[in-house]
């Protein structure tokens, strides 16, 4: 059984790492963006989101990318991509440029990036104060279950390091 959460700020590289790691470990990959968002960037209700997350985490094997403390509690291993705000801003801008007027893959229809730019800036800016402390507190209470990457490693380096950590954890 392998359950891995890739968690971090918007633009930290969660989806890219999850896809690479899923390929490396031959595990199914799921993104929380498709659970959180409905068409036109409407947020799904908390009850509906929890029910869908519970469906995912009830499976024996998965890699999930996104921010969810329910998923964090269910994960065998969490990989926290703790990058700076500026890296997140830069990566979001590069990623979102080609999707300004259309939905990115794995998002519902009618979710063009231009419609969420203000919200995305706020999410990125506030992550360090709002979400990061909770992740670090979970790591402190659960040593060995959270691996933090702060450097700008390549996806290949990250995937190798996470696969190694996962193998150690599963022994």
Number of C-alpha atoms within 10 A of each C-alpha: 9 17 22 27 28 28 28 26 26 23 25 27 23 23 22 15 23 28 20 17 24 20 13 13 15 12 18 16 19 20 20 20 16 16 21 23 18 17 15 14 18 11 13 15 13 10 9 12 17 17 12 15 18 14 10 17 19 11 12 9 17 22 27 29 26 22 22 16 14 12 24 24 15 15 22 18 23 27 24 23 22 21 20 17 20 13 17 21 19 13 16 20 16 12 14 19 12 13 16 17 14 16 20 17 9 12 20 19 15 15 21 21 22 15 15 14 15 10 10 17 15 11 16 21 18 14 15 17 9 11 16 17 12 13 21 14 10 16 17 12 11 11 9 14 20 25 18 17 16 11 11 15 10 10 17 13 12 19 22 15 14 22 16 11 17 20 11 10 13 10 5
